[in-house]
Amino acid sequence: MSTTRFLTGITTTGTPHLGNFVGSIRPSVAASRTPGVQSFYFLADYHALIKCEDPLRIQRSTLEIAASWLAAGLDPERVTFYRQSDIPEIPELNWLLSCVAGKGLLNRAHAYKASQDKNLAAGRDADDGVTAGLFMYPVLMAADILMFKSHKVPVGRDQIQHIEMARDMAASYNHLYGEHFVLPEAAIDEHVATLPGLDGRKMSKSYDNTIPLFSSREQLRKLIQGIVTDSRAPGEPKEAEGSALFQIYQAFATAAETAALRQQFADGIAWGDAKQVLLERVDQVIAPMREQYEALVHNPARIEQTLLAGAERARALATPFMRELRSAVGLRSLVAGAAPQTQPKAAKAALPSFKQYREADGRFYFKLVAADGRVLLQSTGFAAPRDAGQAIAQLQQRGAPALAELAPHLAPVDGVADSDVAAALQALADAAAS
Ligand code: TRP
């Protein structure tokens, strides 16, 4: 069975709010638990620099976002969870991609065009205040995505164009230098609700209408008090459709609870009472996570450690892949000779393989052997062949991230770097996917 790799980034410029939870954190954490899925979630702090010039805010936001995802149940053992700026291969790939990205393609990016349009409308120079970073935003994002050979990228609709641009850059590079990149696709979840904010418009930092995910219950109560409603008096029937309060409730409640509130609206529930119902329902979901969140934000060292461990796993893939990509464009040792331009065939013939066998002790073992016969991974003995098979399946499905979990069943092999093992597992996954 082949795995599907999901990857998404979260820009570290703000404090997570209920809209982020409903639209991104909750569905992503749930998706990461799906069998056959390998997830990469990262904090896009290089991207944050394009929008935010306040160092403390970047740092604080990174902490808050990481703590929120972990409190919401993200399992850093299962998911490769890292900080973009801990992966030096990302800016390196950014440059290689810059050299194949058409400037005209970048000219057409919505975010860049919107800045220009705003300037022109205000009678300013089109590029007034526009940084090269903003212009290059889609290239850095393509580097994020292509580095980990992501198949699916869960994003909001506003980001679809960026995924298409990443495909475009991947295709250009592949065309010039051989098949190195997977062409990614945007994954838009139609069932995920867009949450309205306090004023009824989409909940968004830029509208200043958000409810922070981890405010205290008291703050939550105050903010919910401030949700706009119409002026209908208690006893008067109220419209559920178009009510921000009702929509937020719906995102947190079951279908039966939602139907019950709809009935109460028709029966003329007072707005004050409806707000109380909403507060209780939201708090029921948030309260258990809030405790965890508080514990996590007050222990930045632990989060730092989690992120660094994630970066190590991410780099076990990125470092060998970057070496391959550099070599492909000609950034390679002078003594290596002129390697052929594209080596997909050679790569196929040179696949590593798993070997299962039984030892004299009656136990069942496996090893991962490189095409040249070198042993890359050696298991300890399993009582049943099925157990050995399951461990192999884990490695085939989840790749390098499964190594940590399987560590108790693996014997050290002298002279083999983690990155070699990761690259071999990646090569197998790629061959299975193609
Ligand atoms: N641009 C994305 C956003 O604003 C964040 C992001 C950066 C991202 N790199 C990414 C999303 C790679 C998906 C994949 O939401």
Boltz pocket constraint, residues with backbone or C-beta under 6 A from the ligand:
constraints:
  - pocket:
      binder: B
      contacts: [[A, 7], [A, 8], [A, 9], [A, 10], [A, 11], [A, 44], [A, 47], [A, 140], [A, 141], [A, 144], [A, 145], [A, 153], [A, 154], [A, 155], [A, 159]]
      max_distance: 6.0
